[in-house]
């Protein structure tokens, strides 16, 4: 399966910047759908008041799905790869 990786930087309420990738099936081309996935994730993290638009999230590249991403993609439609300040 091919997946699209969307590089995302969101300013947290405490001023730190969260850096994470939204990973979704490559056939999803609608940025609004991807932003919705990002907003769902931010809500889970208690950061749902933060902005998520094309200024914070942009398409990066297409890659092969990694085995550890498959379950989340099958269940939710996406996987979040956390990199910085996502705790």
N, CA and C atoms as an extended XYZ file, in Angstrom:
261
Properties=species:S:1:pos:R:3:atomname:S:1:resname:S:1:resid:I:1 pbc="F F F"
N         0.851       -1.180        0.000 N   UNK     1
C         0.000        0.000        0.000 CA  UNK     1
C         0.896        1.243        0.000 C   UNK     1
N         0.539        2.193       -0.814 N   UNK     2
C         1.217        3.479       -0.843 CA  UNK     2
C         0.503        4.433        0.118 C   UNK     2
N         1.289        5.186        0.878 N   UNK     3
C         0.725        6.169        1.798 CA  UNK     3
C         1.325        7.540        1.515 C   UNK     3
N         0.529        8.566        1.772 N   UNK     4
C         0.991        9.950        1.667 CA  UNK     4
C         1.383       10.417        3.058 C   UNK     4
N         2.489       11.120        3.120 N   UNK     5
C         2.992       11.652        4.385 CA  UNK     5
C         2.808       13.168        4.355 C   UNK     5
N         2.102       13.687        5.341 N   UNK     6
C         1.819       15.116        5.461 CA  UNK     6
C         2.561       15.646        6.682 C   UNK     6
N         3.547       16.468        6.452 N   UNK     7
C         4.390       17.028        7.502 CA  UNK     7
C         3.621       18.142        8.220 C   UNK     7
N         3.561       18.069        9.555 N   UNK     8
C         2.686       18.956       10.315 CA  UNK     8
C         3.418       19.568       11.518 C   UNK     8
N         3.275       20.878       11.661 N   UNK     9
C         3.832       21.635       12.785 CA  UNK     9
C         2.708       22.479       13.365 C   UNK     9
N         2.344       22.230       14.618 N   UNK    10
C         1.244       22.956       15.262 CA  UNK    10
C         1.739       23.553       16.573 C   UNK    10
N         1.488       24.831       16.766 N   UNK    11
C         1.832       25.506       18.020 CA  UNK    11
C         0.863       25.042       19.102 C   UNK    11
N         1.412       24.503       20.183 N   UNK    12
C         0.609       24.047       21.319 CA  UNK    12
C         0.157       25.230       22.164 C   UNK    12
N        -0.778       24.991       23.041 N   UNK    13
C        -1.236       26.028       23.953 CA  UNK    13
C        -0.141       26.540       24.861 C   UNK    13
N         0.859       25.695       25.163 N   UNK    14
C         1.954       26.116       26.041 CA  UNK    14
C         3.102       26.782       25.274 C   UNK    14
N         2.911       26.994       23.970 N   UNK    15
C         3.905       27.689       23.163 CA  UNK    15
C         4.886       26.789       22.429 C   UNK    15
N         5.007       25.532       22.858 N   UNK    16
C         5.897       24.613       22.149 CA  UNK    16
C         5.260       24.207       20.827 C   UNK    16
N         6.085       23.783       19.879 N   UNK    17
C         5.578       23.357       18.578 CA  UNK    17
C         5.568       21.837       18.489 C   UNK    17
N         4.390       21.294       18.216 N   UNK    18
C         4.259       19.858       17.974 CA  UNK    18
C         4.677       19.585       16.530 C   UNK    18
N         5.453       18.535       16.326 N   UNK    19
C         5.845       18.103       14.987 CA  UNK    19
C         5.426       16.650       14.842 C   UNK    19
N         4.559       16.398       13.865 N   UNK    20
C         4.108       15.035       13.608 CA  UNK    20
C         3.753       14.896       12.136 C   UNK    20
N         3.743       13.654       11.682 N   UNK    21
C         3.305       13.362       10.321 CA  UNK    21
C         1.934       12.722       10.373 C   UNK    21
N         1.073       13.137        9.461 N   UNK    22
C        -0.207       12.471        9.245 CA  UNK    22
C         0.019       11.544        8.059 C   UNK    22
N        -0.197       10.260        8.259 N   UNK    23
C         0.054        9.260        7.229 CA  UNK    23
C        -1.281        8.633        6.858 C   UNK    23
N        -1.639        8.735        5.588 N   UNK    24
C        -2.934        8.262        5.105 CA  UNK    24
C        -2.750        7.603        3.743 C   UNK    24
N        -3.710        6.786        3.307 N   UNK    25
C        -3.600        6.189        1.984 CA  UNK    25
C        -3.350        7.252        0.915 C   UNK    25
N        -2.450        6.949       -0.014 N   UNK    26
C        -2.039        7.922       -1.029 CA  UNK    26
C        -3.189        8.391       -1.901 C   UNK    26
N        -4.241        7.590       -2.023 N   UNK    27
C        -5.359        8.003       -2.874 CA  UNK    27
C        -6.195        9.125       -2.262 C   UNK    27
N        -5.998        9.423       -0.988 N   UNK    28
C        -6.696       10.552       -0.368 CA  UNK    28
C        -5.948       11.819       -0.760 C   UNK    28
N        -6.549       12.581       -1.647 N   UNK    29
C        -5.928       13.802       -2.166 CA  UNK    29
C        -6.518       15.076       -1.565 C   UNK    29
N        -7.675       14.949       -0.929 N   UNK    30
C        -8.384       16.105       -0.380 CA  UNK    30
C        -7.723       16.567        0.921 C   UNK    30
N        -7.077       17.717        0.877 N   UNK    31
C        -6.383       18.233        2.055 CA  UNK    31
C        -7.336       18.419        3.235 C   UNK    31
N        -8.584       18.757        2.980 N   UNK    32
C        -9.543       18.951        4.068 CA  UNK    32
C        -9.733       17.667        4.875 C   UNK    32
N        -9.684       16.525        4.207 N   UNK    33
C        -9.794       15.236        4.900 CA  UNK    33
C        -8.571       15.036        5.796 C   UNK    33
N        -7.401       15.328        5.264 N   UNK    34
C        -6.164       15.188        6.036 CA  UNK    34
C        -6.183       16.124        7.242 C   UNK    34
N        -6.604       17.366        7.039 N   UNK    35
C        -6.680       18.313        8.157 CA  UNK    35
C        -7.660       17.812        9.211 C   UNK    35
N        -8.734       17.174        8.785 N   UNK    36
C        -9.688       16.587        9.729 CA  UNK    36
C        -9.033       15.514       10.578 C   UNK    36
N        -8.197       14.686        9.953 N   UNK    37
C        -7.459       13.674       10.717 CA  UNK    37
C        -6.559       14.358       11.746 C   UNK    37
N        -5.883       15.410       11.326 N   UNK    38
C        -5.009       16.140       12.234 CA  UNK    38
C        -5.774       16.758       13.388 C   UNK    38
N        -6.945       17.296       13.106 N   UNK    39
C        -7.764       17.894       14.169 CA  UNK    39
C        -8.239       16.826       15.155 C   UNK    39
N        -8.587       15.639       14.628 N   UNK    40
C        -8.971       14.531       15.517 CA  UNK    40
C        -7.820       14.187       16.464 C   UNK    40
N        -6.622       14.116       15.915 N   UNK    41
C        -5.444       13.822       16.725 CA  UNK    41
C        -5.210       14.918       17.764 C   UNK    41
N        -5.305       16.181       17.356 N   UNK    42
C        -5.110       17.278       18.299 CA  UNK    42
C        -6.138       17.229       19.422 C   UNK    42
N        -7.361       16.852       19.095 N   UNK    43
C        -8.406       16.726       20.112 CA  UNK    43
C        -8.025       15.641       21.122 C   UNK    43
N        -7.506       14.510       20.633 N   UNK    44
C        -7.058       13.429       21.517 CA  UNK    44
C        -5.962       13.917       22.461 C   UNK    44
N        -5.143       14.843       22.013 N   UNK    45
C        -4.029       15.358       22.796 CA  UNK    45
C        -4.409       16.567       23.653 C   UNK    45
N        -5.683       16.975       23.614 N   UNK    46
C        -6.121       18.121       24.396 CA  UNK    46
C        -5.689       19.451       23.805 C   UNK    46
N        -5.389       19.455       22.521 N   UNK    47
C        -4.938       20.664       21.826 CA  UNK    47
C        -5.902       21.051       20.708 C   UNK    47
N        -7.176       20.749       20.892 N   UNK    48
C        -8.154       20.951       19.825 CA  UNK    48
C        -8.478       22.408       19.542 C   UNK    48
N        -7.991       23.329       20.361 N   UNK    49
C        -8.229       24.747       20.067 CA  UNK    49
C        -7.175       25.313       19.116 C   UNK    49
N        -6.187       24.505       18.753 N   UNK    50
C        -5.110       24.975       17.886 CA  UNK    50
C        -5.521       24.922       16.416 C   UNK    50
N        -4.930       25.791       15.626 N   UNK    51
C        -5.226       25.890       14.193 CA  UNK    51
C        -4.492       24.806       13.419 C   UNK    51
N        -5.179       24.231       12.433 N   UNK    52
C        -4.550       23.270       11.528 CA  UNK    52
C        -5.045       23.552       10.116 C   UNK    52
N        -4.197       24.191        9.331 N   UNK    53
C        -4.510       24.541        7.949 CA  UNK    53
C        -3.293       24.221        7.085 C   UNK    53
N        -3.301       24.703        5.855 N   UNK    54
C        -2.155       24.502        4.964 CA  UNK    54
C        -0.898       25.198        5.482 C   UNK    54
N        -1.069       26.163        6.377 N   UNK    55
C         0.098       26.817        6.985 CA  UNK    55
C         0.832       25.886        7.940 C   UNK    55
N         0.119       24.945        8.545 N   UNK    56
C         0.709       24.031        9.523 CA  UNK    56
C         0.966       22.633        8.963 C   UNK    56
N         0.281       22.277        7.906 N   UNK    57
C         0.303       20.900        7.404 CA  UNK    57
C         0.420       20.899        5.888 C   UNK    57
N         1.436       20.202        5.369 N   UNK    58
C         1.600       20.149        3.918 CA  UNK    58
C         2.058       18.760        3.479 C   UNK    58
N         1.652       18.409        2.263 N   UNK    59
C         2.056       17.137        1.686 CA  UNK    59
C         3.572       17.106        1.564 C   UNK    59
N         4.159       15.974        1.947 N   UNK    60
C         5.617       15.837        1.902 CA  UNK    60
C         6.040       14.839        0.819 C   UNK    60
N         5.553       13.593        0.922 N   UNK    61
C         5.964       12.579       -0.048 CA  UNK    61
C         5.068       11.350        0.062 C   UNK    61
N         5.238       10.436       -0.899 N   UNK    62
C         4.546        9.147       -0.887 CA  UNK    62
C         5.575        8.083       -0.513 C   UNK    62
N         5.132        7.123        0.288 N   UNK    63
C         6.031        6.078        0.777 CA  UNK    63
C         5.266        4.758        0.838 C   UNK    63
N         5.992        3.681        1.088 N   UNK    64
C         5.362        2.385        1.338 CA  UNK    64
C         4.885        2.361        2.788 C   UNK    64
N         3.729        1.754        3.014 N   UNK    65
C         3.209        1.656        4.377 CA  UNK    65
C         4.149        0.781        5.208 C   UNK    65
N         4.342        1.161        6.450 N   UNK    66
C         5.123        0.371        7.397 CA  UNK    66
C         4.166       -0.537        8.166 C   UNK    66
N         4.607       -1.739        8.515 N   UNK    67
C         3.706       -2.680        9.207 CA  UNK    67
C         3.050       -2.096       10.456 C   UNK    67
N         3.758       -1.268       11.204 N   UNK    68
C         3.209       -0.721       12.443 CA  UNK    68
C         2.143        0.348       12.200 C   UNK    68
N         1.969        0.787       10.970 N   UNK    69
C         0.956        1.797       10.647 CA  UNK    69
C        -0.364        1.178       10.187 C   UNK    69
N        -0.323       -0.058        9.739 N   UNK    70
C        -1.462       -0.674        9.050 CA  UNK    70
C        -2.723       -0.712        9.912 C   UNK    70
N        -2.608       -1.153       11.160 N   UNK    71
C        -3.795       -1.300       12.013 CA  UNK    71
C        -4.527        0.034       12.175 C   UNK    71
N        -3.778        1.098       12.490 N   UNK    72
C        -4.415        2.416       12.673 CA  UNK    72
C        -5.061        2.892       11.380 C   UNK    72
N        -4.399        2.677       10.255 N   UNK    73
C        -4.964        3.111        8.971 CA  UNK    73
C        -6.241        2.335        8.668 C   UNK    73
N        -6.241        1.045        8.956 N   UNK    74
C        -7.452        0.241        8.730 CA  UNK    74
C        -8.585        0.671        9.655 C   UNK    74
N        -8.273        1.026       10.897 N   UNK    75
C        -9.305        1.378       11.876 CA  UNK    75
C        -9.775        2.827       11.762 C   UNK    75
N        -8.833        3.775       11.605 N   UNK    76
C        -9.183        5.198       11.630 CA  UNK    76
C        -9.025        5.895       10.288 C   UNK    76
N        -8.316        5.265        9.362 N   UNK    77
C        -8.074        5.880        8.068 CA  UNK    77
C        -6.733        6.579        7.983 C   UNK    77
N        -6.028        6.681        9.122 N   UNK    78
C        -4.752        7.386        9.156 CA  UNK    78
C        -3.904        6.892       10.314 C   UNK    78
N        -2.629        7.256       10.292 N   UNK    79
C        -1.703        6.985       11.376 CA  UNK    79
C        -0.954        8.280       11.665 C   UNK    79
N        -0.694        8.560       12.934 N   UNK    80
C         0.091        9.732       13.316 CA  UNK    80
C         1.469        9.259       13.760 C   UNK    80
N         2.487        9.793       13.113 N   UNK    81
C         3.861        9.520       13.489 CA  UNK    81
C         4.357       10.735       14.283 C   UNK    81
N         4.478       10.566       15.587 N   UNK    82
C         4.868       11.662       16.477 CA  UNK    82
C         6.382       11.855       16.450 C   UNK    82
N         6.817       13.118       16.333 N   UNK    83
C         8.245       13.405       16.302 CA  UNK    83
C         8.695       14.315       17.444 C   UNK    83
N         8.055       15.463       17.626 N   UNK    84
C         8.500       16.397       18.661 CA  UNK    84
C         7.330       17.003       19.419 C   UNK    84
N         7.466       17.093       20.736 N   UNK    85
C         6.518       17.792       21.620 CA  UNK    85
C         5.083       17.305       21.495 C   UNK    85
N         4.923       16.013       21.302 N   UNK    86
C         3.579       15.443       21.164 CA  UNK    86
C         3.097       14.785       22.462 C   UNK    86
N         3.890       14.927       23.529 N   UNK    87
C         3.549       14.300       24.811 CA  UNK    87
C         2.486       15.055       25.555 C   UNK    87
